[in-house]
């Protein structure tokens, strides 16, 4: 469970100032030649955003850039906006944010741009019109993620020779997270088009709080004896849903899948609670974000398919940079991935 410590402005200001003076991350020989980049996750202290940190630091060292990777302890847009303001005051050259709310940081990003800061989003997007962000670094096409989540559920149930007819539940994160809301829209579209007997219950929004997600899922399991499947569509909500299902001794009746990290899901895959789930490589997402930030600041981010560092076939189109298609993790390959 993540900390509930309030984001402290003065401590953050000191930390970032020190980082700018000595370099939080950069080339291994100490030579820093590129822009000073601030990269902000929705919140710190969860495995997914620690994995993206790892990739970001790898790219910063490779490129000789000065990187500050930090964020609030709570998934609140007001804390993100405050930190953007502090980074702007400190004179960072580039700010890359994974916004909690697509509108909540728009004013702060506009202020940063007026001060000459290059701004972009990653993992989840801000409203491009109101925020003015230059580009969004997306882990995978939103349509592909939404469709894959539904297909994995349907194929898993059908492989057991069972009917898809029944009630299904989505456990999301924040009610304002634009990426999760977009995925859910594509999930609904896929269900309507291909699997109309699957009926969705009202989705749950426990924020990025594992205990809360587990409790809400347990309540849903108790209230719906006929529940057929559960999607947990954040790295926090899927392991929480899996644990709630296992604790309720319903793993043989309820198909659980979604999005999370192999490190978070290994025990549930190995004990059979979860057969397979979906994600991308979050280390690569962090790595890509720094490469994009550097190119964007230099004015040489080009459209089309291209290599960025060790990543091949990165697609840049229409204000969006796409890492690649989603991946499937199961018992056969889960130990091949350390994140």
ROTIKOL-909968 format. One record per residue (C-alpha): residue number from 1; residue in three letters; x negated, y, z negated. Coordinates in Angstrom, 1 decimal, always signed. Each point is the difference from the previous one (the first is absolute). Layout:
% ROTIKOL-909968
sevex i->NUM aa->ala x->X y->Y z->Z
...
END
This chain:
% ROTIKOL-909968
sevex i->1 aa->unk x->+0.0 y->+0.0 z->+0.0
sevex i->2 aa->unk x->-1.4 y->+3.4 z->+0.9
sevex i->3 aa->unk x->-0.9 y->+2.7 z->-2.5
sevex i->4 aa->unk x->+2.6 y->+2.6 z->-1.0
sevex i->5 aa->unk x->-2.7 y->+2.7 z->-0.7
sevex i->6 aa->unk x->+1.1 y->+3.3 z->+1.4
sevex i->7 aa->unk x->-2.2 y->+1.4 z->+2.7
sevex i->8 aa->unk x->-2.3 y->+2.7 z->-1.6
sevex i->9 aa->unk x->-0.8 y->+3.0 z->+2.1
sevex i->10 aa->unk x->-3.0 y->+1.3 z->-1.9
sevex i->11 aa->unk x->-1.7 y->-3.5 z->-0.1
sevex i->12 aa->unk x->+0.7 y->-0.5 z->+3.7
sevex i->13 aa->unk x->-1.4 y->+3.4 z->+0.9
sevex i->14 aa->unk x->-3.2 y->-0.7 z->-1.9
sevex i->15 aa->unk x->-0.3 y->-3.5 z->+1.6
sevex i->16 aa->unk x->+0.4 y->+1.3 z->+3.5
sevex i->17 aa->unk x->-2.3 y->+3.0 z->-0.6
sevex i->18 aa->unk x->-2.7 y->-2.5 z->-1.1
sevex i->19 aa->unk x->+0.7 y->-2.2 z->+2.9
sevex i->20 aa->unk x->-0.5 y->+2.9 z->+2.4
sevex i->21 aa->unk x->-3.3 y->+0.9 z->-1.6
sevex i->22 aa->unk x->-1.5 y->-3.5 z->-0.1
sevex i->23 aa->unk x->+2.1 y->-2.0 z->+2.4
sevex i->24 aa->unk x->+2.5 y->-2.7 z->-1.2
sevex i->25 aa->unk x->-0.7 y->-2.1 z->+3.1
sevex i->26 aa->unk x->-2.3 y->+0.3 z->+2.9
sevex i->27 aa->unk x->-2.9 y->-1.5 z->+1.9
sevex i->28 aa->unk x->-2.2 y->-2.3 z->-1.9
sevex i->29 aa->unk x->-3.1 y->+2.1 z->+0.6
sevex i->30 aa->unk x->+1.7 y->+3.0 z->-1.5
sevex i->31 aa->unk x->+0.3 y->+2.0 z->+3.3
sevex i->32 aa->unk x->+3.4 y->+1.6 z->+0.3
sevex i->33 aa->unk x->+0.7 y->+1.6 z->+3.4
sevex i->34 aa->unk x->+3.7 y->+0.0 z->+0.6
sevex i->35 aa->unk x->+3.1 y->+1.6 z->-1.5
sevex i->36 aa->unk x->+1.0 y->-0.3 z->-3.7
sevex i->37 aa->unk x->+3.1 y->-2.2 z->+0.0
sevex i->38 aa->unk x->+2.6 y->-0.4 z->-2.7
sevex i->39 aa->unk x->+2.0 y->-3.2 z->+0.3
sevex i->40 aa->unk x->+3.1 y->-0.4 z->-2.2
sevex i->41 aa->unk x->+2.0 y->-3.1 z->-0.5
sevex i->42 aa->unk x->+3.6 y->+0.0 z->-1.3
sevex i->43 aa->unk x->-1.5 y->-0.8 z->-3.4
sevex i->44 aa->unk x->-3.1 y->-1.6 z->-1.4
sevex i->45 aa->unk x->-0.3 y->-3.2 z->-2.1
sevex i->46 aa->unk x->+1.7 y->-2.6 z->+2.3
sevex i->47 aa->unk x->-1.8 y->-2.6 z->+2.0
sevex i->48 aa->unk x->+1.2 y->+1.2 z->+3.5
sevex i->49 aa->unk x->-1.4 y->+3.5 z->-0.4
sevex i->50 aa->unk x->-3.2 y->-1.4 z->-1.6
sevex i->51 aa->unk x->-0.5 y->-2.0 z->+3.2
sevex i->52 aa->unk x->+0.5 y->+3.1 z->+2.2
sevex i->53 aa->unk x->-2.5 y->+1.8 z->-2.2
sevex i->54 aa->unk x->-2.5 y->-2.8 z->+0.8
sevex i->55 aa->unk x->+0.4 y->+0.5 z->+3.7
sevex i->56 aa->unk x->-0.1 y->+3.8 z->-0.3
sevex i->57 aa->unk x->-3.3 y->-0.1 z->-1.9
sevex i->58 aa->unk x->-1.5 y->-2.4 z->+2.5
sevex i->59 aa->unk x->+0.8 y->+2.4 z->+2.9
sevex i->60 aa->unk x->-1.2 y->+3.0 z->-1.9
sevex i->61 aa->unk x->-3.3 y->-1.7 z->-0.7
sevex i->62 aa->unk x->-0.3 y->-1.1 z->+3.6
sevex i->63 aa->unk x->+0.7 y->+3.5 z->+1.4
sevex i->64 aa->unk x->-1.9 y->+2.0 z->-2.7
sevex i->65 aa->unk x->+3.1 y->+1.8 z->-1.2
sevex i->66 aa->unk x->+0.8 y->+1.4 z->-3.4
sevex i->67 aa->unk x->+3.2 y->-1.7 z->-1.2
sevex i->68 aa->unk x->+2.2 y->+0.7 z->-3.0
sevex i->69 aa->unk x->+2.6 y->-2.9 z->-0.4
sevex i->70 aa->unk x->+2.4 y->+0.8 z->-2.8
sevex i->71 aa->unk x->+3.7 y->+0.5 z->-0.8
sevex i->72 aa->unk x->+2.5 y->+0.2 z->-2.8
sevex i->73 aa->unk x->+0.9 y->-2.8 z->-2.4
sevex i->74 aa->unk x->+3.7 y->+0.3 z->+0.8
sevex i->75 aa->unk x->+1.6 y->-0.1 z->+3.4
sevex i->76 aa->unk x->+1.3 y->+3.5 z->-0.1
sevex i->77 aa->unk x->-0.2 y->+2.5 z->+2.9
sevex i->78 aa->unk x->-0.4 y->+3.0 z->-2.4
sevex i->79 aa->unk x->-3.2 y->-1.5 z->-1.3
sevex i->80 aa->unk x->-1.2 y->-0.6 z->+3.6
sevex i->81 aa->unk x->+0.8 y->+3.6 z->+0.9
sevex i->82 aa->unk x->-1.9 y->+1.3 z->-3.0
sevex i->83 aa->unk x->-3.1 y->-2.0 z->+1.0
sevex i->84 aa->unk x->+0.2 y->+1.1 z->+3.6
sevex i->85 aa->unk x->+0.0 y->+3.6 z->-1.3
sevex i->86 aa->unk x->-3.1 y->-0.7 z->-2.1
sevex i->87 aa->unk x->-1.8 y->-1.6 z->+2.8
sevex i->88 aa->unk x->+0.8 y->+3.0 z->+2.3
sevex i->89 aa->unk x->-1.3 y->+2.4 z->-2.7
sevex i->90 aa->unk x->-3.2 y->-2.0 z->-0.2
sevex i->91 aa->unk x->-0.6 y->+0.2 z->+3.7
sevex i->92 aa->unk x->+0.3 y->-3.5 z->+1.2
sevex i->93 aa->unk x->-0.1 y->-0.2 z->+3.8
sevex i->94 aa->unk x->+2.5 y->-2.9 z->+0.5
sevex i->95 aa->unk x->+2.9 y->-1.2 z->-2.1
sevex i->96 aa->unk x->+1.6 y->-3.4 z->+0.8
sevex i->97 aa->unk x->+3.1 y->-0.9 z->-2.1
sevex i->98 aa->unk x->+2.3 y->-3.0 z->-0.4
sevex i->99 aa->unk x->+3.1 y->+2.0 z->-1.0
sevex i->100 aa->unk x->+2.5 y->-1.2 z->-2.6
sevex i->101 aa->unk x->+2.7 y->+2.1 z->+1.6
sevex i->102 aa->unk x->+0.0 y->+1.1 z->+3.7
sevex i->103 aa->unk x->+1.0 y->+3.5 z->-1.0
sevex i->104 aa->unk x->-1.5 y->+0.4 z->-3.4
sevex i->105 aa->unk x->-3.5 y->+1.1 z->+1.1
sevex i->106 aa->unk x->+0.9 y->+2.0 z->+3.1
sevex i->107 aa->unk x->-0.6 y->+3.4 z->-1.5
sevex i->108 aa->unk x->-3.3 y->-1.1 z->-1.6
sevex i->109 aa->unk x->-1.2 y->-1.3 z->+3.4
sevex i->110 aa->unk x->+1.0 y->+3.2 z->+1.7
sevex i->111 aa->unk x->-1.9 y->+2.0 z->-2.5
sevex i->112 aa->unk x->-3.0 y->-2.2 z->+0.5
sevex i->113 aa->unk x->+0.2 y->+0.5 z->+3.8
sevex i->114 aa->unk x->+0.2 y->+3.8 z->-0.4
sevex i->115 aa->unk x->-3.2 y->-0.3 z->-2.0
sevex i->116 aa->unk x->-1.7 y->-1.8 z->+2.9
sevex i->117 aa->unk x->+0.4 y->-3.6 z->-1.3
sevex i->118 aa->unk x->+0.6 y->-2.8 z->+2.5
sevex i->119 aa->unk x->+2.9 y->-2.1 z->-1.3
sevex i->120 aa->unk x->+1.2 y->-3.5 z->+0.8
sevex i->121 aa->unk x->+2.1 y->-2.8 z->-1.5
sevex i->122 aa->unk x->-0.6 y->-3.7 z->-0.4
sevex i->123 aa->unk x->+1.9 y->-3.1 z->-1.2
sevex i->124 aa->unk x->+3.3 y->+2.0 z->+0.0
sevex i->125 aa->unk x->+0.8 y->+3.2 z->+1.9
sevex i->126 aa->unk x->+1.1 y->+3.5 z->-1.0
sevex i->127 aa->unk x->+2.5 y->+1.8 z->+2.1
sevex i->128 aa->unk x->-2.2 y->+1.1 z->+2.9
sevex i->129 aa->unk x->+2.1 y->+3.1 z->+0.7
sevex i->130 aa->unk x->+0.1 y->+1.4 z->-3.5
sevex i->131 aa->unk x->-3.4 y->-1.1 z->-1.1
sevex i->132 aa->unk x->-1.9 y->+0.8 z->+3.1
sevex i->133 aa->unk x->-2.3 y->-3.0 z->-0.5
sevex i->134 aa->unk x->-2.2 y->-0.7 z->+3.0
sevex i->135 aa->unk x->+0.3 y->-3.8 z->+0.2
sevex i->136 aa->unk x->+1.4 y->-3.0 z->-1.9
sevex i->137 aa->unk x->-2.3 y->-3.1 z->-0.4
sevex i->138 aa->unk x->+2.5 y->-2.9 z->+0.0
sevex i->139 aa->unk x->-0.8 y->-3.5 z->-1.1
sevex i->140 aa->unk x->+2.2 y->-1.6 z->+2.7
sevex i->141 aa->unk x->+2.9 y->+1.0 z->+2.2
sevex i->142 aa->unk x->+3.0 y->+0.5 z->-2.3
sevex i->143 aa->unk x->+2.3 y->-2.0 z->+2.3
sevex i->144 aa->unk x->-2.5 y->-2.9 z->-0.1
sevex i->145 aa->unk x->-0.1 y->+0.0 z->-3.8
sevex i->146 aa->unk x->+3.8 y->+0.1 z->-0.4
sevex i->147 aa->unk x->+0.6 y->-2.7 z->+2.6
sevex i->148 aa->unk x->-2.7 y->-2.3 z->-1.3
sevex i->149 aa->unk x->+1.3 y->+0.2 z->-3.6
sevex i->150 aa->unk x->+3.4 y->-1.2 z->+1.2
sevex i->151 aa->unk x->-1.3 y->-2.6 z->+2.4
sevex i->152 aa->unk x->-2.3 y->-1.6 z->-2.7
sevex i->153 aa->unk x->+3.1 y->-0.3 z->-2.3
sevex i->154 aa->unk x->+2.2 y->-1.5 z->+2.7
sevex i->155 aa->unk x->-2.6 y->-2.4 z->+1.3
sevex i->156 aa->unk x->-0.9 y->-1.2 z->-3.5
sevex i->157 aa->unk x->+3.6 y->-0.7 z->-0.9
sevex i->158 aa->unk x->+0.8 y->-1.7 z->+3.3
sevex i->159 aa->unk x->-3.1 y->-2.1 z->-0.2
sevex i->160 aa->unk x->+1.6 y->-1.6 z->-3.1
sevex i->161 aa->unk x->+3.1 y->-0.9 z->+2.1
sevex i->162 aa->unk x->+2.1 y->+2.5 z->-1.9
sevex i->163 aa->unk x->+2.6 y->+2.6 z->+1.3
sevex i->164 aa->unk x->-0.9 y->+3.7 z->-0.2
sevex i->165 aa->unk x->+3.4 y->+0.9 z->-1.1
sevex i->166 aa->unk x->+0.0 y->+1.7 z->-3.4
sevex i->167 aa->unk x->-1.1 y->+3.0 z->-2.1
sevex i->168 aa->unk x->-3.5 y->+1.6 z->+0.2
sevex i->169 aa->unk x->-1.8 y->+2.6 z->-2.0
sevex i->170 aa->unk x->-2.7 y->+2.5 z->+0.7
sevex i->171 aa->unk x->-2.1 y->+1.2 z->-2.9
sevex i->172 aa->unk x->-1.7 y->+3.2 z->+1.2
sevex i->173 aa->unk x->-2.1 y->+2.6 z->-1.9
sevex i->174 aa->unk x->+0.8 y->+3.7 z->+0.0
sevex i->175 aa->unk x->+3.3 y->+1.2 z->+1.3
sevex i->176 aa->unk x->-1.8 y->+2.8 z->+1.9
sevex i->177 aa->unk x->-2.8 y->-2.1 z->+1.6
sevex i->178 aa->unk x->+0.4 y->+0.6 z->+3.7
sevex i->179 aa->unk x->-1.9 y->-3.1 z->+1.1
sevex i->180 aa->unk x->+2.1 y->-2.4 z->-2.1
sevex i->181 aa->unk x->+3.2 y->+1.7 z->+1.0
sevex i->182 aa->unk x->-1.0 y->-0.3 z->+3.7
sevex i->183 aa->unk x->-0.8 y->-3.6 z->-0.4
sevex i->184 aa->unk x->+3.4 y->-0.7 z->-1.6
sevex i->185 aa->unk x->+1.7 y->+1.7 z->+2.9
sevex i->186 aa->unk x->-1.8 y->-2.3 z->+2.5
sevex i->187 aa->unk x->+0.8 y->-3.0 z->-2.3
sevex i->188 aa->unk x->+3.7 y->+0.9 z->+0.2
sevex i->189 aa->unk x->-0.2 y->+0.3 z->+3.7
sevex i->190 aa->unk x->-1.7 y->-3.4 z->+0.4
sevex i->191 aa->unk x->+2.6 y->-1.6 z->-2.2
sevex i->192 aa->unk x->+2.8 y->+1.5 z->+1.9
sevex i->193 aa->unk x->-1.5 y->-1.0 z->+3.4
sevex i->194 aa->unk x->-1.2 y->-3.5 z->-0.8
sevex i->195 aa->unk x->+1.3 y->-1.3 z->-3.4
sevex i->196 aa->unk x->+3.4 y->+1.5 z->-0.6
sevex i->197 aa->unk x->+0.9 y->-2.6 z->-2.6
sevex i->198 aa->unk x->-2.6 y->+1.5 z->-2.3
sevex i->199 aa->unk x->+1.7 y->+2.5 z->-2.3
sevex i->200 aa->unk x->-2.0 y->+2.6 z->-1.8
sevex i->201 aa->unk x->+0.8 y->+1.0 z->-3.6
sevex i->202 aa->unk x->-0.8 y->+3.6 z->-1.1
sevex i->203 aa->unk x->-3.8 y->+0.3 z->-0.2
sevex i->204 aa->unk x->-2.0 y->+0.6 z->-3.2
sevex i->205 aa->unk x->-2.4 y->+2.9 z->-0.5
sevex i->206 aa->unk x->-2.1 y->-0.6 z->-3.1
sevex i->207 aa->unk x->-2.7 y->+2.4 z->+1.1
sevex i->208 aa->unk x->-3.6 y->-1.4 z->-0.1
sevex i->209 aa->unk x->+0.7 y->-1.6 z->-3.4
sevex i->210 aa->unk x->-0.5 y->-3.8 z->-0.2
sevex i->211 aa->unk x->+1.8 y->-0.6 z->-3.2
sevex i->212 aa->unk x->+3.0 y->+2.0 z->+1.1
sevex i->213 aa->unk x->+0.1 y->-1.8 z->+3.4
sevex i->214 aa->unk x->-0.1 y->-3.4 z->-1.8
sevex i->215 aa->unk x->+2.8 y->+1.0 z->-2.4
sevex i->216 aa->unk x->+2.2 y->+1.3 z->+2.8
sevex i->217 aa->unk x->-0.6 y->-3.1 z->+2.1
sevex i->218 aa->unk x->+0.8 y->-2.2 z->-3.0
sevex i->219 aa->unk x->+3.3 y->+1.8 z->-0.5
sevex i->220 aa->unk x->+0.9 y->-0.4 z->+3.7
sevex i->221 aa->unk x->-0.8 y->-3.7 z->-0.2
sevex i->222 aa->unk x->+2.3 y->-0.4 z->-3.0
sevex i->223 aa->unk x->+2.8 y->+2.0 z->+1.6
sevex i->224 aa->unk x->-0.2 y->-1.9 z->+3.4
sevex i->225 aa->unk x->+0.0 y->-3.7 z->-0.4
sevex i->226 aa->unk x->+0.3 y->-0.3 z->+3.8
sevex i->227 aa->unk x->-3.1 y->+2.2 z->+0.8
sevex i->228 aa->unk x->-1.7 y->-1.5 z->+3.0
sevex i->229 aa->unk x->-3.1 y->+2.1 z->+0.4
sevex i->230 aa->unk x->-2.0 y->+2.9 z->-1.5
sevex i->231 aa->unk x->-2.4 y->+2.4 z->+1.8
sevex i->232 aa->unk x->-2.5 y->+1.9 z->-2.2
sevex i->233 aa->unk x->-1.3 y->+2.7 z->+2.4
sevex i->234 aa->unk x->-2.8 y->+1.5 z->-2.1
sevex i->235 aa->unk x->-3.1 y->-1.5 z->-1.4
sevex i->236 aa->unk x->+1.5 y->+0.4 z->-3.4
sevex i->237 aa->unk x->+3.6 y->-1.1 z->+0.6
sevex i->238 aa->unk x->-0.8 y->-3.3 z->+1.8
sevex i->239 aa->unk x->-2.0 y->-1.6 z->-2.9
sevex i->240 aa->unk x->+2.6 y->+1.3 z->-2.4
sevex i->241 aa->unk x->+2.8 y->-1.6 z->+2.0
sevex i->242 aa->unk x->-2.0 y->-3.2 z->+0.3
sevex i->243 aa->unk x->-0.5 y->-0.2 z->-3.8
sevex i->244 aa->unk x->+3.6 y->+0.8 z->-0.7
sevex i->245 aa->unk x->+1.1 y->-2.7 z->+2.4
sevex i->246 aa->unk x->-2.4 y->-2.6 z->-1.5
sevex i->247 aa->unk x->+1.0 y->+0.9 z->-3.6
sevex i->248 aa->unk x->+3.7 y->-0.4 z->+0.9
sevex i->249 aa->unk x->-0.9 y->-3.5 z->+1.5
sevex i->250 aa->unk x->+1.5 y->+1.0 z->+3.3
sevex i->251 aa->unk x->-3.0 y->-0.3 z->+2.3
sevex i->252 aa->unk x->+1.5 y->-3.1 z->+1.7
sevex i->253 aa->unk x->+3.2 y->+1.9 z->+0.7
sevex i->254 aa->unk x->-1.1 y->+3.6 z->+0.8
sevex i->255 aa->unk x->-2.5 y->+0.7 z->+2.8
sevex i->256 aa->unk x->-2.4 y->+2.7 z->-1.1
sevex i->257 aa->unk x->-2.3 y->+2.0 z->+2.4
sevex i->258 aa->unk x->-1.0 y->+3.5 z->+0.7
sevex i->259 aa->unk x->-3.1 y->+2.2 z->+0.0
sevex i->260 aa->unk x->-2.9 y->-0.3 z->-2.5
sevex i->261 aa->unk x->-3.7 y->-0.8 z->-0.5
sevex i->262 aa->unk x->-1.4 y->-3.6 z->+0.2
sevex i->263 aa->unk x->-1.6 y->+0.7 z->-3.4
sevex i->264 aa->unk x->+3.4 y->+0.8 z->-1.5
sevex i->265 aa->unk x->+1.8 y->-2.9 z->+1.6
sevex i->266 aa->unk x->-2.5 y->-2.8 z->-0.2
sevex i->267 aa->unk x->+1.6 y->-1.8 z->-3.0
sevex i->268 aa->unk x->+3.5 y->+0.3 z->+1.4
sevex i->269 aa->unk x->-1.1 y->-1.4 z->+3.4
sevex i->270 aa->unk x->-1.9 y->-2.9 z->-1.6
sevex i->271 aa->unk x->+2.8 y->-1.0 z->-2.3
sevex i->272 aa->unk x->+2.6 y->+0.1 z->+2.8
sevex i->273 aa->unk x->+2.0 y->+3.0 z->-1.2
sevex i->274 aa->unk x->-0.9 y->+1.9 z->+3.2
sevex i->275 aa->unk x->-0.8 y->-1.9 z->+3.2
sevex i->276 aa->unk x->-1.2 y->+3.0 z->+2.1
sevex i->277 aa->unk x->+0.0 y->+3.8 z->-0.1
sevex i->278 aa->unk x->-1.0 y->+2.9 z->+2.2
sevex i->279 aa->unk x->-2.6 y->+2.7 z->-0.2
sevex i->280 aa->unk x->-3.0 y->+1.6 z->+1.8
sevex i->281 aa->unk x->-3.5 y->+0.5 z->-1.2
sevex i->282 aa->unk x->+0.1 y->+3.0 z->-2.5
sevex i->283 aa->unk x->-3.8 y->+0.2 z->-0.1
sevex i->284 aa->unk x->+0.1 y->+0.6 z->+3.8
sevex i->285 aa->unk x->+2.7 y->+2.6 z->-0.5
sevex i->286 aa->unk x->-2.2 y->+2.0 z->-2.4
sevex i->287 aa->unk x->-3.0 y->-0.4 z->+2.3
sevex i->288 aa->unk x->+2.0 y->+1.1 z->+3.1
sevex i->289 aa->unk x->+1.4 y->+3.1 z->-1.8
sevex i->290 aa->unk x->-3.5 y->+1.4 z->-0.7
sevex i->291 aa->unk x->-1.0 y->-0.6 z->+3.6
sevex i->292 aa->unk x->+3.1 y->+1.8 z->+1.2
sevex i->293 aa->unk x->-0.6 y->+2.8 z->-2.4
sevex i->294 aa->unk x->-3.5 y->+0.5 z->+1.2
sevex i->295 aa->unk x->+1.0 y->+0.0 z->+3.7
sevex i->296 aa->unk x->+2.9 y->+2.2 z->-0.6
sevex i->297 aa->unk x->-2.1 y->+2.6 z->-1.8
sevex i->298 aa->unk x->-2.6 y->-0.1 z->+2.8
sevex i->299 aa->unk x->+2.8 y->+0.5 z->+2.6
sevex i->300 aa->unk x->-0.8 y->-3.2 z->+1.8
sevex i->301 aa->unk x->+2.9 y->-2.3 z->-0.8
sevex i->302 aa->unk x->+1.1 y->-1.3 z->+3.4
sevex i->303 aa->unk x->+3.2 y->-1.8 z->+1.0
sevex i->304 aa->unk x->+0.0 y->-3.7 z->+1.1
sevex i->305 aa->unk x->-1.5 y->-3.3 z->-1.2
sevex i->306 aa->unk x->-3.5 y->+0.4 z->-1.4
sevex i->307 aa->unk x->-2.5 y->-1.3 z->-2.5
sevex i->308 aa->unk x->-0.6 y->+1.8 z->-3.3
sevex i->309 aa->unk x->-3.0 y->-1.3 z->-1.8
sevex i->310 aa->unk x->+0.4 y->-3.7 z->-0.5
sevex i->311 aa->unk x->+3.7 y->+0.1 z->+1.0
sevex i->312 aa->unk x->+0.9 y->-0.8 z->+3.6
sevex i->313 aa->unk x->+3.1 y->+0.8 z->+2.0
sevex i->314 aa->unk x->+1.3 y->+2.8 z->-2.3
sevex i->315 aa->unk x->+2.9 y->+1.6 z->+1.8
sevex i->316 aa->unk x->+0.4 y->+3.8 z->-0.1
sevex i->317 aa->unk x->+3.2 y->+1.3 z->+1.4
sevex i->318 aa->unk x->+2.5 y->+2.8 z->-0.6
sevex i->319 aa->unk x->-1.4 y->+1.3 z->-3.3
sevex i->320 aa->unk x->-0.4 y->-3.5 z->-1.4
sevex i->321 aa->unk x->-3.0 y->-2.2 z->-0.4
sevex i->322 aa->unk x->+0.9 y->-3.7 z->-0.4
sevex i->323 aa->unk x->-2.3 y->-2.6 z->-1.7
sevex i->324 aa->unk x->+1.6 y->-3.0 z->+1.7
sevex i->325 aa->unk x->+2.8 y->-2.6 z->-0.3
sevex i->326 aa->unk x->+1.0 y->-1.4 z->-3.4
sevex i->327 aa->unk x->-1.5 y->-3.3 z->-1.3
sevex i->328 aa->unk x->+1.5 y->-3.1 z->-1.5
sevex i->329 aa->unk x->-1.5 y->-1.5 z->-3.2
sevex i->330 aa->unk x->+0.7 y->-3.5 z->-1.2
sevex i->331 aa->unk x->-1.5 y->-2.9 z->-1.8
sevex i->332 aa->unk x->-2.3 y->-0.8 z->+2.9
sevex i->333 aa->unk x->-1.7 y->+3.4 z->+0.3
sevex i->334 aa->unk x->+0.5 y->+1.9 z->-3.3
sevex i->335 aa->unk x->-3.4 y->-1.0 z->-1.4
sevex i->336 aa->unk x->-1.6 y->+1.5 z->+3.1
sevex i->337 aa->unk x->+0.8 y->+3.5 z->-1.2
sevex i->338 aa->unk x->-1.4 y->+1.6 z->-3.1
sevex i->339 aa->unk x->+2.0 y->+3.2 z->-0.2
END
